[in-house]
Amino acid sequence: MVVEIAPRTFADGPRTFADGPRGVRRAPDFADNAVLVARDLLSPTVARLVVRPDAGVAPFVAGQYLALGVRVDDRIVQRPYSTASDPEHADAHEFLVRHVPDGALTPRLWELPVGSRVRLGPPKGAFTLLGDDQRAHLFVATGTGLAPFLGMLRTLARRQNPPRTILVHGAARTEDLVCGDEIASLAAGGLPMTYVPTISRPDDPANRAWKGRTGRAEAVLASVLRSAELPPEGLSAYLCGNPGMVAAAEIALLAHGVAPADIHAERYWTAAATTA
Ligand SMILES: Cc1cc2nc3c(=O)[nH]c(=O)nc-3n(C[C@H](O)[C@H](O)[C@H](O)COP(=O)(O)OP(=O)(O)OC[C@H]3O[C@@H](n4cnc5c(N)ncnc54)[C@H](O)[C@@H]3O)c2cc1C
């Protein structure tokens, strides 16, 4: 693996869910069908949640998301989260969740005792890898947009001849460049990977010790495209996270000559919202 710099280890509208099992309606309550089995703070604002469905993990594909919900009075507050789990080896779903201070759900997820009952919807979404695509895979994530890429990278790492992969991960602070150890261990296991972490707020005192790339992920992407010998026709691009990054990265990829059909994107919130 090419690691430009190892990331610092961290030290330093509600909806009523009425579907019961087998399509039985259970309004007005909903069926808790899973347990929060772990919550680890990976940084002050990012947690890894592990949620185990009572009935076992239903088949899913790396990159998909599930609705995670908690009961609040007589309703459920739920939001979609990309699973970071490896479809081949999952007995639970692993989520990377960013704390949104004024959010309806994430502050509750922070306070929820481990062992609590929660609601997990079925896996959904088409933000997934193409069958046996041998072209270079370029992944660009901001913050917890890394989550689906962990599942995808784990999937690619199992292939006999995995394609070249480049992972650009942007965060405001070094402490939010989470999961660096897992990324390194995937590369150590044989996945040909270039890992490009970048910090968008180099002047923040929290980033004082950072010696790696600085700038937003989309700006770093433009320089990676210029320097990494990535012919546009030999590239599959996957973008996830901040909608502002996704829009800017799409422009950079199109300008590089990548076909629109080879650019796949998942936006975590609407472009009108404030970006981090
Ligand atoms: C397909 C899909 C997959 C997703 N996967 C993940 C995931 O793996 N991890 C994850 O952390 N989030 C993920 N999200 C976002 C997640 O669904 C919620 O929007 C987020 O957790 C905030 O929920 P909330 O109820 O606390 O805040 P809300 O009450 O829903 O939102 C409050 C405000 O914060 C904005 N906002 C939402 N998310 C962020 C953010 N990360 N940074 C800054 N502002 C934000 C919203 O637009 C809104 O303005 C995903 C979204 C989609 C559509």
The ligand as a Tripos MOL2 file, in Angstrom:
@<TRIPOS>MOLECULE
LIG
   53    58     1     0     0
SMALL
NO_CHARGES

@<TRIPOS>ATOM
      1 C1        -28.1650    6.6250    1.8450 C.3       1 LIG1
      2 C2        -27.6360    7.3310    3.0740 C.ar      1 LIG1
      3 C3        -26.6820    6.7340    3.8600 C.ar      1 LIG1
      4 C4        -26.1780    7.3960    4.9790 C.ar      1 LIG1
      5 N1        -25.1940    6.8120    5.7170 N.ar      1 LIG1
      6 C5        -24.6420    7.4810    6.7550 C.ar      1 LIG1
      7 C6        -23.5400    6.9130    7.4850 C.ar      1 LIG1
      8 O1        -23.0630    5.8110    7.2030 O.2       1 LIG1
      9 N2        -23.0400    7.6410    8.5180 N.ar      1 LIG1
     10 C7        -23.5440    8.8750    8.8670 C.ar      1 LIG1
     11 O2        -23.0210    9.4790    9.8260 O.2       1 LIG1
     12 N3        -24.5770    9.4260    8.1890 N.ar      1 LIG1
     13 C8        -25.1380    8.7590    7.1630 C.ar      1 LIG1
     14 N4        -26.1940    9.2930    6.4850 N.ar      1 LIG1
     15 C9        -26.8240   10.5160    7.0530 C.3       1 LIG1
     16 C10       -27.8600   10.0640    8.1070 C.3       1 LIG1
     17 O3        -28.9300    9.3850    7.4590 O.3       1 LIG1
     18 C11       -28.4590   11.2550    8.8850 C.3       1 LIG1
     19 O4        -28.8640   12.2530    7.9950 O.3       1 LIG1
     20 C12       -27.4780   11.8290    9.8840 C.3       1 LIG1
     21 O5        -27.0100   10.8220   10.7900 O.3       1 LIG1
     22 C13       -28.1230   12.9570   10.7080 C.3       1 LIG1
     23 O6        -29.2440   12.4490   11.3440 O.3       1 LIG1
     24 P1        -29.9370   13.2900   12.5120 P.3       1 LIG1
     25 O7        -31.3390   12.7670   12.6620 O.co2     1 LIG1
     26 O8        -29.0830   13.3020   13.7330 O.co2     1 LIG1
     27 O9        -29.9670   14.7480   11.9380 O.3       1 LIG1
     28 P2        -31.1840   15.4210   11.1180 P.3       1 LIG1
     29 O10       -32.2070   15.8920   12.0820 O.co2     1 LIG1
     30 O11       -31.6490   14.4580   10.0600 O.co2     1 LIG1
     31 O12       -30.4250   16.5850   10.3830 O.3       1 LIG1
     32 C14       -30.0130   17.7710   10.9970 C.3       1 LIG1
     33 C15       -29.2340   18.5990    9.9920 C.3       1 LIG1
     34 O13       -27.9170   18.0600    9.7810 O.3       1 LIG1
     35 C16       -27.6510   17.8280    8.3820 C.3       1 LIG1
     36 N5        -26.7450   16.6760    8.3390 N.ar      1 LIG1
     37 C17       -27.0640   15.3690    8.2580 C.ar      1 LIG1
     38 N6        -25.9670   14.5910    8.2940 N.ar      1 LIG1
     39 C18       -24.9180   15.4290    8.4160 C.ar      1 LIG1
     40 C19       -23.5130   15.2360    8.5190 C.ar      1 LIG1
     41 N7        -22.9360   14.0190    8.4980 N.pl3     1 LIG1
     42 N8        -22.7310   16.3350    8.6390 N.ar      1 LIG1
     43 C20       -23.2690   17.5850    8.6530 C.ar      1 LIG1
     44 N9        -24.6010   17.8320    8.5620 N.ar      1 LIG1
     45 C21       -25.4130   16.7710    8.4510 C.ar      1 LIG1
     46 C22       -29.0260   17.6180    7.7990 C.3       1 LIG1
     47 O14       -29.0930   17.9170    6.4320 O.3       1 LIG1
     48 C23       -29.8590   18.6250    8.6010 C.3       1 LIG1
     49 O15       -29.6970   19.9240    8.0930 O.3       1 LIG1
     50 C24       -26.6850    8.6640    5.3480 C.ar      1 LIG1
     51 C25       -27.6750    9.2680    4.5490 C.ar      1 LIG1
     52 C26       -28.1150    8.6170    3.4180 C.ar      1 LIG1
     53 C27       -29.1580    9.3070    2.5610 C.3       1 LIG1
@<TRIPOS>BOND
     1     1     2 1
     2     2     3 ar
     3     2    52 ar
     4     3     4 ar
     5     4     5 ar
     6     4    50 ar
     7     5     6 ar
     8     6     7 ar
     9     6    13 1
    10     7     8 2
    11     7     9 ar
    12     9    10 ar
    13    10    11 2
    14    10    12 ar
    15    12    13 ar
    16    13    14 ar
    17    14    15 1
    18    14    50 ar
    19    15    16 1
    20    16    17 1
    21    16    18 1
    22    18    19 1
    23    18    20 1
    24    20    21 1
    25    20    22 1
    26    22    23 1
    27    23    24 1
    28    24    25 2
    29    24    26 1
    30    24    27 1
    31    27    28 1
    32    28    29 2
    33    28    30 1
    34    28    31 1
    35    31    32 1
    36    32    33 1
    37    33    34 1
    38    33    48 1
    39    34    35 1
    40    35    36 1
    41    35    46 1
    42    36    37 ar
    43    36    45 ar
    44    37    38 ar
    45    38    39 ar
    46    39    40 ar
    47    39    45 ar
    48    40    41 1
    49    40    42 ar
    50    42    43 ar
    51    43    44 ar
    52    44    45 ar
    53    46    47 1
    54    46    48 1
    55    48    49 1
    56    50    51 ar
    57    51    52 ar
    58    52    53 1
@<TRIPOS>SUBSTRUCTURE
     1 LIG1         1 GROUP 0 **** ****
